[in-house]
Amino acid sequence: MGNTVNAGVSALVKQANQLGLNVNDAENLNVQIILSGNMSKPKVGFKLLGTDGQTSVVASAKEEAKEVVKEQVDAVKGQVNQEVQAAKDRVTTQANQALDSAKTVVSKEVEKAGQQVLDQ
């Protein structure tokens, strides 16, 4: 049984290392031990659990990765929204300037036409 436990712990350490976790310095590890088979051929399985003692390390790592990705997506969305708003503001300013310029030209032309009518 001691060899089985040692092999299981080695497998857990290997699994944790593949996920980028250093369990060698950990004070406690949450492990789910799965016993199956029969008395003459028992089967023992080990599953490294997260810090809550319920979810697997893989699930915990996936959730953490999802959270990091969500934060990054939110940050990019915020930056894109700021850039879109700045572009809208620039276009609105340019459109207003063009409109003001057109109004000025039209006003001058109307005055000129009105003056020509008066002169005639």
DSSP file (Angstrom, degrees, kcal/mol; ACC not computed):
  #  RESIDUE AA STRUCTURE BP1 BP2  ACC     N-H-->O    O-->H-N    N-H-->O    O-->H-N    TCO  KAPPA ALPHA  PHI   PSI    X-CA   Y-CA   Z-CA
    1    1 A M     >        0   0    0      0, 0.0     4,-2.2     0, 0.0     5,-0.2   0.000 360.0 360.0 360.0 -34.5    0.0    0.0    0.0
    2    2 A G  H  >  +     0   0    0      1,-0.2     4,-2.5     2,-0.2     5,-0.2   0.888 360.0  50.2 -62.6 -40.1    2.9    2.4    0.7
    3    3 A N  H  > S+     0   0    0      2,-0.2     4,-2.5     1,-0.2    -1,-0.2   0.886 109.5  51.7 -65.1 -37.8    4.2    2.0   -2.8
    4    4 A T  H  > S+     0   0    0      2,-0.2     4,-2.4     1,-0.2    -2,-0.2   0.910 110.5  47.8 -64.1 -43.2    0.8    2.8   -4.2
    5    5 A V  H  X S+     0   0    0     -4,-2.2     4,-2.8     2,-0.2     5,-0.2   0.927 112.6  49.0 -64.4 -44.9    0.5    5.9   -2.1
    6    6 A N  H  X S+     0   0    0     -4,-2.5     4,-2.4     1,-0.2    -2,-0.2   0.911 112.2  48.3 -61.0 -42.0    4.0    7.0   -3.2
    7    7 A A  H  X S+     0   0    0     -4,-2.5     4,-2.3     2,-0.2    -1,-0.2   0.903 112.1  50.1 -64.5 -40.1    3.2    6.4   -6.8
    8    8 A G  H  X S+     0   0    0     -4,-2.4     4,-2.3     2,-0.2    -2,-0.2   0.915 110.8  48.1 -64.3 -43.6   -0.1    8.3   -6.4
    9    9 A V  H  X S+     0   0    0     -4,-2.8     4,-2.6     2,-0.2    -2,-0.2   0.903 111.0  51.5 -64.8 -40.6    1.7   11.3   -4.8
   10   10 A S  H  X S+     0   0    0     -4,-2.4     4,-2.3     1,-0.2    -1,-0.2   0.908 109.9  49.5 -61.4 -41.6    4.3   11.3   -7.6
   11   11 A A  H  X S+     0   0    0     -4,-2.3     4,-2.5     2,-0.2    -2,-0.2   0.892 110.7  50.3 -64.2 -39.2    1.5   11.3  -10.1
   12   12 A L  H  X S+     0   0    0     -4,-2.3     4,-2.7     2,-0.2    -2,-0.2   0.913 110.2  49.1 -65.3 -42.7   -0.2   14.2   -8.3
   13   13 A V  H  X S+     0   0    0     -4,-2.6     4,-2.5     2,-0.2    -2,-0.2   0.907 112.2  49.2 -62.5 -41.5    3.1   16.2   -8.3
   14   14 A K  H  X S+     0   0    0     -4,-2.3     4,-2.0     2,-0.2    -2,-0.2   0.916 111.6  48.9 -63.5 -43.7    3.5   15.5  -12.0
   15   15 A Q  H  X S+     0   0    0     -4,-2.5     4,-1.1     1,-0.2    -2,-0.2   0.917 112.2  48.2 -62.3 -43.8    0.0   16.6  -12.7
   16   16 A A  H  <>S+     0   0    0     -4,-2.7     5,-2.9     1,-0.2     3,-0.4   0.897 109.6  52.7 -64.6 -40.9    0.4   19.8  -10.7
   17   17 A N  H ><5S+     0   0    0     -4,-2.5     3,-1.2     1,-0.2    -1,-0.2   0.869 104.5  55.9 -63.5 -36.6    3.7   20.6  -12.4
   18   18 A Q  H 3<5S+     0   0    0     -4,-2.0    -1,-0.2     1,-0.3    -2,-0.2   0.816 108.0  49.4 -64.2 -29.5    2.0   20.2  -15.8
   19   19 A L  T 3<5S-     0   0    0     -4,-1.1    -1,-0.3    -3,-0.4    -2,-0.2   0.442 123.0-107.4 -87.7  -0.7   -0.5   22.8  -14.7
   20   20 A G  T < 5S+     0   0    0     -3,-1.2     2,-0.4     1,-0.3    -3,-0.2   0.686  75.2 136.4  84.5  18.5    2.3   25.1  -13.6
   21   21 A L      < -     0   0    0     -5,-2.9     2,-0.9    -6,-0.1    -1,-0.3  -0.828  47.9-146.1-102.1 137.1    1.7   24.6   -9.8
   22   22 A N        +     0   0    0     -2,-0.4     3,-0.3     1,-0.1    -9,-0.0  -0.861  26.9 164.9-102.0 102.7    4.5   24.0   -7.4
   23   23 A V    >   +     0   0    0     -2,-0.9     3,-0.8   -10,-0.2    -1,-0.1   0.477  56.7  87.1 -96.0  -3.4    3.2   21.7   -4.8
   24   24 A N  T 3  S+     0   0    0      1,-0.2    -1,-0.2   -11,-0.1    -2,-0.0   0.856  96.3  40.2 -64.2 -33.4    6.6   20.7   -3.3
   25   25 A D  T 3  S+     0   0    0     -3,-0.3    -1,-0.2     0, 0.0    -2,-0.1   0.421  90.0 120.9 -93.5   0.8    6.4   23.8   -0.9
   26   26 A A    <   -     0   0    0     -3,-0.8     3,-0.1     1,-0.1    -3,-0.1  -0.389  54.2-152.6 -70.5 140.0    2.7   23.3   -0.2
   27   27 A E  S    S+     0   0    0      1,-0.2     2,-0.3    -2,-0.1    -1,-0.1   0.896  81.3  14.2 -76.3 -40.9    1.8   22.8    3.5
   28   28 A N        -     0   0    0      2,-0.0     2,-0.4     0, 0.0    -1,-0.2  -0.975  63.5-160.5-134.8 147.8   -1.4   20.8    2.6
   29   29 A L        -     0   0    0     -2,-0.3     2,-0.6    -3,-0.1    21,-0.1  -0.997  16.7-137.9-126.2 134.1   -2.7   19.2   -0.5
   30   30 A N  E     +A   49   0A   0     19,-0.5    19,-3.5    -2,-0.4     2,-0.4  -0.827  31.9 178.2 -90.7 121.4   -6.4   18.3   -1.0
   31   31 A V  E     -A   48   0A   0     -2,-0.6     2,-0.6    17,-0.2    17,-0.2  -0.978  24.9-148.5-130.1 134.8   -6.5   14.9   -2.6
   32   32 A Q  E     -A   47   0A   0     15,-3.1    15,-2.1    -2,-0.4     2,-0.5  -0.910  17.1-155.1 -99.8 125.4   -9.4   12.7   -3.6
   33   33 A I  E     -A   46   0A   0     -2,-0.6     2,-0.6    13,-0.2    13,-0.2  -0.888   4.1-160.1-104.1 125.9   -8.6    9.0   -3.3
   34   34 A I  E     -A   45   0A   0     11,-3.5    11,-2.8    -2,-0.5     2,-0.5  -0.919   6.1-170.4-110.9 115.4  -10.7    6.7   -5.5
   35   35 A L  E     +A   44   0A   0     -2,-0.6     2,-0.3     9,-0.2     9,-0.2  -0.910  21.6 144.9-106.4 127.2  -10.8    3.1   -4.5
   36   36 A S  E     +A   43   0A   0      7,-3.0     7,-3.3    -2,-0.5     2,-0.2  -0.812  27.4  61.4-145.1-173.4  -12.3    0.6   -6.9
   37   37 A G  E    S-A   42   0A   0      5,-0.3     2,-0.2    -2,-0.3    -2,-0.0  -0.557  83.7 -67.8  88.2-156.7  -11.9   -3.0   -8.0
   38   38 A N        -     0   0    0      3,-1.1     3,-0.1    -2,-0.2    -2,-0.1  -0.692  49.2 -87.9-127.5-177.2  -12.2   -5.9   -5.7
   39   39 A M  S    S+     0   0    0      1,-0.2    -1,-0.0    -2,-0.2    -2,-0.0   0.847 126.0  44.7 -64.1 -35.4  -10.3   -7.3   -2.7
   40   40 A S  S    S+     0   0    0      1,-0.3    -1,-0.2     0, 0.0    -3,-0.0   0.793 129.1  25.0 -82.3 -25.9   -8.0   -9.4   -4.8
   41   41 A K  S    S-     0   0    0     -3,-0.1    -3,-1.1     2,-0.0    -1,-0.3  -0.608  80.3-177.9-135.7  74.3   -7.3   -6.6   -7.4
   42   42 A P  E     -A   37   0A   0      0, 0.0     2,-0.4     0, 0.0    -5,-0.3  -0.442  12.3-151.6 -74.0 149.1   -7.9   -3.3   -5.8
   43   43 A K  E     -A   36   0A   0     -7,-3.3    -7,-3.0    -2,-0.1     2,-0.4  -0.982   8.6-165.2-121.7 131.7   -7.5   -0.1   -8.0
   44   44 A V  E     -A   35   0A   0     -2,-0.4     2,-0.3    -9,-0.2    -9,-0.2  -0.962   6.3-177.0-120.6 131.8   -6.4    3.1   -6.4
   45   45 A G  E     -A   34   0A   0    -11,-2.8   -11,-3.5    -2,-0.4     2,-0.4  -0.952   9.2-155.8-126.7 149.2   -6.8    6.5   -8.1
   46   46 A F  E     -A   33   0A   0     -2,-0.3     2,-0.4   -13,-0.2   -13,-0.2  -0.965   6.7-173.4-124.7 140.2   -5.7   10.0   -6.9
   47   47 A K  E     -A   32   0A   0    -15,-2.1   -15,-3.1    -2,-0.4     2,-0.4  -0.977  22.6-133.1-135.5 121.5   -7.1   13.3   -8.0
   48   48 A L  E     -A   31   0A   0     -2,-0.4     9,-1.9   -17,-0.2    10,-0.3  -0.586  27.4-155.7 -74.4 126.8   -5.5   16.6   -6.9
   49   49 A L  E     -AB  30  56A   0    -19,-3.5   -19,-0.5    -2,-0.4     7,-0.3  -0.651  15.5-106.5-103.3 160.2   -8.2   19.0   -5.7
   50   50 A G    >   -     0   0    0      5,-4.2     3,-1.5    -2,-0.2    -1,-0.2  -0.010  47.4 -83.4 -72.6-175.6   -8.2   22.7   -5.5
   51   51 A T  T 3  S+     0   0    0      1,-0.3    -1,-0.1     2,-0.1     5,-0.0   0.739 127.2  60.7 -66.6 -22.8   -7.9   24.8   -2.4
   52   52 A D  T 3  S-     0   0    0      3,-0.1    -1,-0.3   -22,-0.1    -2,-0.0   0.619 105.0-128.3 -79.8 -10.2  -11.6   24.5   -1.7
   53   53 A G  S <  S+     0   0    0     -3,-1.5    -2,-0.1     2,-0.2     3,-0.1   0.525  91.9  72.4  79.3   4.6  -11.3   20.7   -1.4
   54   54 A Q  S    S+     0   0    0      1,-0.1     2,-0.2     2,-0.1    -1,-0.1   0.764  82.6  56.5-115.8 -53.2  -14.1   20.2   -3.9
   55   55 A T  S    S-     0   0    0      1,-0.1    -5,-4.2    -6,-0.1    -2,-0.2  -0.496  85.1-106.9 -87.9 154.9  -13.1   21.1   -7.4
   56   56 A S  B  >  -B   49   0A   0     -7,-0.3     4,-2.5    -2,-0.2    -7,-0.3  -0.344  26.2-114.9 -74.8 160.5  -10.2   19.6   -9.3
   57   57 A V  H  > S+     0   0    0     -9,-1.9     4,-2.9     1,-0.2     5,-0.2   0.879 118.0  55.3 -61.7 -38.0   -7.1   21.6   -9.8
   58   58 A V  H  > S+     0   0    0    -10,-0.3     4,-2.5     2,-0.2    -1,-0.2   0.935 109.3  45.8 -61.6 -46.2   -7.7   21.4  -13.6
   59   59 A A  H  > S+     0   0    0      2,-0.2     4,-2.5     1,-0.2    -2,-0.2   0.902 113.4  50.0 -64.1 -40.6  -11.2   22.9  -13.1
   60   60 A S  H  X S+     0   0    0     -4,-2.5     4,-2.4     2,-0.2    -2,-0.2   0.917 111.4  48.3 -62.9 -42.8   -9.8   25.6  -10.8
   61   61 A A  H  X S+     0   0    0     -4,-2.9     4,-2.5     2,-0.2    -2,-0.2   0.894 111.3  50.7 -64.8 -39.8   -7.1   26.4  -13.3
   62   62 A K  H  X S+     0   0    0     -4,-2.5     4,-2.7     2,-0.2    -2,-0.2   0.927 111.1  48.2 -63.6 -44.3   -9.7   26.7  -16.1
   63   63 A E  H  X S+     0   0    0     -4,-2.5     4,-2.3     1,-0.2    -2,-0.2   0.908 112.4  48.6 -62.7 -42.0  -11.8   29.0  -14.0
   64   64 A E  H  X S+     0   0    0     -4,-2.4     4,-2.3     2,-0.2    -1,-0.2   0.906 112.0  49.2 -65.0 -40.6   -8.9   31.2  -13.1
   65   65 A A  H  X S+     0   0    0     -4,-2.5     4,-2.7     1,-0.2    -2,-0.2   0.904 109.9  51.7 -64.9 -40.7   -7.9   31.3  -16.8
   66   66 A K  H  X S+     0   0    0     -4,-2.7     4,-2.7     1,-0.2    -2,-0.2   0.908 109.7  50.0 -61.0 -41.7  -11.4   32.2  -17.8
   67   67 A E  H  X S+     0   0    0     -4,-2.3     4,-2.3     2,-0.2    -2,-0.2   0.908 111.0  48.3 -64.2 -42.8  -11.4   35.0  -15.3
   68   68 A V  H  X S+     0   0    0     -4,-2.3     4,-2.3     2,-0.2    -2,-0.2   0.925 112.9  48.3 -63.4 -44.0   -8.1   36.4  -16.5
   69   69 A V  H  X S+     0   0    0     -4,-2.7     4,-2.8     1,-0.2    -2,-0.2   0.912 110.6  51.6 -62.6 -42.3   -9.4   36.2  -20.1
   70   70 A K  H  X S+     0   0    0     -4,-2.7     4,-2.7     1,-0.2    -1,-0.2   0.905 109.5  49.8 -61.7 -42.0  -12.6   38.0  -19.1
   71   71 A E  H  X S+     0   0    0     -4,-2.3     4,-2.2     2,-0.2    -1,-0.2   0.913 112.3  47.6 -62.5 -42.4  -10.6   40.7  -17.5
   72   72 A Q  H  X S+     0   0    0     -4,-2.3     4,-2.5     2,-0.2    -2,-0.2   0.911 111.9  49.6 -65.8 -41.8   -8.5   41.2  -20.6
   73   73 A V  H  X S+     0   0    0     -4,-2.8     4,-2.8     1,-0.2    -2,-0.2   0.924 111.2  49.6 -62.2 -44.5  -11.5   41.2  -22.8
   74   74 A D  H  X S+     0   0    0     -4,-2.7     4,-2.4     2,-0.2    -1,-0.2   0.895 110.8  50.0 -61.6 -40.2  -13.2   43.8  -20.7
   75   75 A A  H  X S+     0   0    0     -4,-2.2     4,-2.2     2,-0.2    -2,-0.2   0.921 112.5  46.5 -64.1 -43.8  -10.1   45.9  -20.7
   76   76 A V  H  X S+     0   0    0     -4,-2.5     4,-2.9     2,-0.2     5,-0.2   0.905 111.1  52.4 -65.8 -40.9   -9.8   45.7  -24.5
   77   77 A K  H  X S+     0   0    0     -4,-2.8     4,-2.8     1,-0.2    -2,-0.2   0.922 109.3  50.0 -59.9 -43.5  -13.5   46.5  -24.8
   78   78 A G  H  X S+     0   0    0     -4,-2.4     4,-2.1     2,-0.2    -1,-0.2   0.918 112.1  47.0 -61.0 -43.9  -13.1   49.6  -22.7
   79   79 A Q  H  X S+     0   0    0     -4,-2.2     4,-2.4     2,-0.2    -2,-0.2   0.914 112.8  49.1 -65.0 -43.1  -10.1   50.8  -24.8
   80   80 A V  H  X S+     0   0    0     -4,-2.9     4,-2.8     1,-0.2    -2,-0.2   0.918 110.0  51.7 -63.3 -43.0  -12.0   50.1  -28.0
   81   81 A N  H  X S+     0   0    0     -4,-2.8     4,-2.5     1,-0.2    -1,-0.2   0.898 109.7  49.8 -61.4 -39.8  -15.1   52.0  -26.7
   82   82 A Q  H  X S+     0   0    0     -4,-2.1     4,-2.4     2,-0.2    -1,-0.2   0.926 112.3  47.0 -63.7 -44.2  -12.9   55.0  -25.8
   83   83 A E  H  X S+     0   0    0     -4,-2.4     4,-2.3     2,-0.2    -2,-0.2   0.893 112.1  50.1 -65.5 -39.4  -11.3   55.0  -29.2
   84   84 A V  H  X S+     0   0    0     -4,-2.8     4,-2.6     2,-0.2    -2,-0.2   0.923 111.3  48.8 -63.8 -43.7  -14.7   54.7  -30.9
   85   85 A Q  H  X S+     0   0    0     -4,-2.5     4,-2.5     2,-0.2    -2,-0.2   0.905 110.8  50.5 -63.4 -40.8  -16.0   57.6  -28.9
   86   86 A A  H  X S+     0   0    0     -4,-2.4     4,-2.3     2,-0.2    -1,-0.2   0.908 111.1  48.9 -63.2 -41.3  -12.9   59.7  -29.7
   87   87 A A  H  X S+     0   0    0     -4,-2.3     4,-2.6     2,-0.2    -2,-0.2   0.910 110.6  50.6 -64.3 -41.8  -13.4   59.0  -33.4
   88   88 A K  H  X S+     0   0    0     -4,-2.6     4,-2.8     1,-0.2    -2,-0.2   0.922 110.2  50.2 -60.4 -43.6  -17.1   59.9  -33.1
   89   89 A D  H  X S+     0   0    0     -4,-2.5     4,-2.4     2,-0.2    -2,-0.2   0.910 110.9  48.7 -62.4 -42.3  -16.1   63.2  -31.5
   90   90 A R  H  X S+     0   0    0     -4,-2.3     4,-2.6     2,-0.2    -2,-0.2   0.927 113.3  46.8 -62.9 -45.0  -13.6   64.0  -34.2
   91   91 A V  H  X S+     0   0    0     -4,-2.6     4,-2.7     2,-0.2    -2,-0.2   0.909 112.3  50.2 -64.9 -41.8  -16.1   63.2  -37.0
   92   92 A T  H  X S+     0   0    0     -4,-2.8     4,-2.5    -5,-0.2    -1,-0.2   0.917 111.7  48.3 -62.4 -43.1  -18.8   65.3  -35.2
   93   93 A T  H  X S+     0   0    0     -4,-2.4     4,-2.4     2,-0.2    -2,-0.2   0.927 113.4  46.9 -62.6 -45.9  -16.4   68.2  -34.8
   94   94 A Q  H  X S+     0   0    0     -4,-2.6     4,-2.5     1,-0.2    -2,-0.2   0.900 112.4  50.1 -64.0 -40.6  -15.3   68.0  -38.5
   95   95 A A  H  X S+     0   0    0     -4,-2.7     4,-2.5     2,-0.2    -1,-0.2   0.911 111.1  48.7 -64.6 -41.7  -18.9   67.8  -39.6
   96   96 A N  H  X S+     0   0    0     -4,-2.5     4,-2.7     2,-0.2    -2,-0.2   0.896 111.6  49.6 -65.4 -39.4  -19.9   70.8  -37.6
   97   97 A Q  H  X S+     0   0    0     -4,-2.4     4,-2.4     2,-0.2    -2,-0.2   0.919 112.1  47.8 -64.5 -43.0  -17.0   72.8  -38.9
   98   98 A A  H  X S+     0   0    0     -4,-2.5     4,-2.6     2,-0.2    -2,-0.2   0.901 112.6  49.5 -64.1 -40.6  -18.0   71.8  -42.5
   99   99 A L  H  X S+     0   0    0     -4,-2.5     4,-2.6     2,-0.2    -2,-0.2   0.922 111.3  48.4 -64.7 -44.4  -21.6   72.7  -41.8
  100  100 A D  H  X S+     0   0    0     -4,-2.7     4,-2.2     2,-0.2    -2,-0.2   0.908 112.4  49.4 -61.7 -41.8  -20.6   76.1  -40.4
  101  101 A S  H  X S+     0   0    0     -4,-2.4     4,-2.4     2,-0.2    -2,-0.2   0.917 111.5  48.4 -63.2 -44.3  -18.3   76.7  -43.4
  102  102 A A  H  X S+     0   0    0     -4,-2.6     4,-2.8     1,-0.2    -2,-0.2   0.899 110.4  51.8 -64.0 -40.5  -21.1   75.8  -45.8
  103  103 A K  H  X S+     0   0    0     -4,-2.6     4,-2.8     2,-0.2    -1,-0.2   0.906 109.7  50.0 -61.6 -41.3  -23.6   78.1  -43.9
  104  104 A T  H  X S+     0   0    0     -4,-2.2     4,-2.3     2,-0.2    -2,-0.2   0.926 112.3  46.4 -63.8 -45.6  -21.1   81.0  -44.1
  105  105 A V  H  X S+     0   0    0     -4,-2.4     4,-2.5     2,-0.2    -2,-0.2   0.925 114.1  48.1 -62.5 -45.1  -20.6   80.4  -47.9
  106  106 A V  H  X S+     0   0    0     -4,-2.8     4,-2.8     1,-0.2    -2,-0.2   0.916 110.8  51.4 -63.4 -42.7  -24.4   80.2  -48.4
  107  107 A S  H  X S+     0   0    0     -4,-2.8     4,-2.6     1,-0.2    -1,-0.2   0.920 111.3  47.5 -60.9 -43.6  -25.0   83.3  -46.4
  108  108 A K  H  X S+     0   0    0     -4,-2.3     4,-2.6     2,-0.2    -1,-0.2   0.910 112.9  48.6 -63.6 -42.1  -22.4   85.3  -48.4
  109  109 A E  H  X S+     0   0    0     -4,-2.5     4,-2.9     2,-0.2     5,-0.2   0.902 111.6  49.7 -65.4 -40.3  -23.9   84.0  -51.7
  110  110 A V  H  X S+     0   0    0     -4,-2.8     4,-2.9     2,-0.2    -2,-0.2   0.929 112.5  47.3 -63.8 -44.8  -27.4   84.9  -50.5
  111  111 A E  H  X S+     0   0    0     -4,-2.6     4,-2.5     2,-0.2    -2,-0.2   0.915 113.2  49.0 -61.2 -42.5  -26.3   88.4  -49.5
  112  112 A K  H  X S+     0   0    0     -4,-2.6     4,-2.3     2,-0.2    -2,-0.2   0.923 113.4  46.0 -63.1 -45.3  -24.5   88.8  -52.9
  113  113 A A  H  X S+     0   0    0     -4,-2.9     4,-2.2     1,-0.2    -2,-0.2   0.900 112.7  50.9 -64.9 -40.4  -27.5   87.6  -54.8
  114  114 A G  H  X S+     0   0    0     -4,-2.9     4,-2.2    -5,-0.2    -2,-0.2   0.896 110.1  49.4 -63.4 -39.5  -29.7   89.9  -52.7
  115  115 A Q  H  X S+     0   0    0     -4,-2.5     4,-2.5     2,-0.2    -2,-0.2   0.890 109.4  51.9 -66.5 -40.2  -27.4   92.8  -53.4
  116  116 A Q  H  X S+     0   0    0     -4,-2.3     4,-1.7     2,-0.2    -2,-0.2   0.896 109.5  50.0 -63.8 -38.9  -27.5   92.0  -57.1
  117  117 A V  H  < S+     0   0    0     -4,-2.2    -2,-0.2     1,-0.2    -1,-0.2   0.917 112.0  47.8 -64.2 -42.8  -31.3   92.0  -57.0
  118  118 A L  H  < S+     0   0    0     -4,-2.2    -2,-0.2     1,-0.2    -1,-0.2   0.883 109.8  53.2 -64.7 -38.1  -31.3   95.4  -55.3
  119  119 A D  H  <        0   0    0     -4,-2.5    -1,-0.2     1,-0.3    -2,-0.2   0.835 360.0 360.0 -67.0 -32.3  -28.8   96.8  -57.7
  120  120 A Q     <        0   0    0     -4,-1.7    -1,-0.3    -5,-0.2    -2,-0.2   0.485 360.0 360.0 -77.1 360.0  -30.9   95.8  -60.7
